[in-house]
Amino acid sequence: MLRLIVIVAAISIGCRMLLGKWPWDYLRAGSPRRQAVSRARRLLGVADNADRAEIIAAHKRLVAVVHPDRGGTAGQVHEANAARDLLLDQLPPHGLDQS
């Protein structure tokens, strides 16, 4: 029994070291919406607590890089626009920001 515990611990630590996540993180599937929001944040490079201005500024920087006139594709611009729209939808209404 002790041998099994040691093997499981070694596999778990190896997974964490090689893949960056614990094995049970792969078993925990997040909601598709949450995964989409996380992917949008990574794409735009904004933090979880980014406000409207930060999201828009990050979107402008990304579009300047991936625009078709700069060697990007229309698909990349559409993906950046979708990420911006998704993150802006997550924010509270514009007039209700609490300071």
C-alpha positions as CSV (number, residue, x, y, z in Angstrom):
1,M,0.0,0.0,0.0
2,L,2.8,2.4,0.9
3,R,4.4,1.6,-2.5
4,L,1.2,2.6,-4.3
5,I,1.1,5.9,-2.4
6,V,4.7,6.7,-3.3
7,I,4.1,5.9,-7.0
8,V,1.0,8.1,-7.1
9,A,2.9,10.9,-5.4
10,A,5.8,10.6,-7.8
11,I,3.5,10.6,-10.8
12,S,1.7,13.7,-9.5
13,I,4.9,15.6,-8.9
14,G,6.2,14.6,-12.3
15,C,3.0,15.8,-13.9
16,R,3.3,19.1,-12.1
17,M,7.0,19.5,-13.1
18,L,6.6,18.5,-16.7
19,L,3.1,19.9,-17.6
20,G,2.7,22.8,-15.1
21,K,-0.5,21.4,-13.6
22,W,-1.4,18.9,-11.0
23,P,-3.2,15.7,-12.4
24,W,-6.5,16.6,-10.7
25,D,-6.5,20.0,-12.5
26,Y,-7.1,18.0,-15.7
27,L,-10.0,16.2,-14.2
28,R,-11.7,19.5,-13.2
29,A,-13.3,20.8,-16.4
30,G,-14.3,24.4,-16.2
31,S,-17.4,25.8,-17.8
32,P,-17.0,26.6,-21.5
33,R,-17.7,30.3,-20.8
34,R,-15.0,30.5,-18.2
35,Q,-12.5,28.8,-20.5
36,A,-13.4,31.3,-23.3
37,V,-12.9,34.2,-20.9
38,S,-9.6,32.8,-19.7
39,R,-8.5,32.3,-23.3
40,A,-9.6,35.9,-24.2
41,R,-7.6,37.3,-21.3
42,R,-4.5,35.4,-22.4
43,L,-4.9,36.5,-26.0
44,L,-5.2,40.2,-25.0
45,G,-2.7,39.9,-22.2
46,V,-4.9,41.5,-19.5
47,A,-5.3,40.6,-15.9
48,D,-8.5,39.2,-14.3
49,N,-9.3,42.6,-12.8
50,A,-8.7,44.6,-16.0
51,D,-11.1,47.5,-16.5
52,R,-12.7,48.8,-19.7
53,A,-9.8,51.1,-20.7
54,E,-7.2,48.3,-20.2
55,I,-9.1,45.9,-22.3
56,I,-9.6,48.4,-25.1
57,A,-6.0,49.4,-25.0
58,A,-4.8,45.8,-25.2
59,H,-7.2,45.1,-28.1
60,K,-5.8,48.1,-30.0
61,R,-2.2,46.9,-29.4
62,L,-3.0,43.4,-30.6
63,V,-4.9,44.5,-33.7
64,A,-2.0,46.8,-34.7
65,V,0.2,43.7,-34.7
66,V,-2.2,41.2,-36.4
67,H,-3.9,43.5,-38.9
68,P,-3.7,42.2,-42.5
69,D,-1.9,45.3,-43.6
70,R,0.9,44.3,-41.1
71,G,1.1,40.7,-42.2
72,G,-1.6,39.3,-40.1
73,T,-4.9,37.8,-41.2
74,A,-8.5,38.8,-41.0
75,G,-9.2,35.7,-38.8
76,Q,-6.7,37.0,-36.2
77,V,-8.5,40.4,-36.2
78,H,-11.8,38.7,-35.8
79,E,-10.5,36.6,-32.9
80,A,-9.1,39.8,-31.2
81,N,-12.5,41.5,-31.7
82,A,-14.3,38.5,-30.2
83,A,-12.0,38.4,-27.2
84,R,-12.5,42.2,-26.6
85,D,-16.3,41.8,-26.9
86,L,-16.4,38.8,-24.5
87,L,-14.3,40.6,-21.9
88,L,-16.3,43.8,-22.1
89,D,-19.5,41.8,-21.7
90,Q,-18.1,40.5,-18.4
91,L,-17.7,44.0,-16.9
92,P,-20.5,45.7,-15.0
93,P,-22.5,48.2,-17.0
94,H,-20.5,51.3,-17.8
95,G,-22.3,53.7,-15.5
96,L,-22.4,51.4,-12.5
97,D,-18.6,51.0,-11.8
98,Q,-18.0,51.1,-8.1
99,S,-15.0,53.1,-7.0
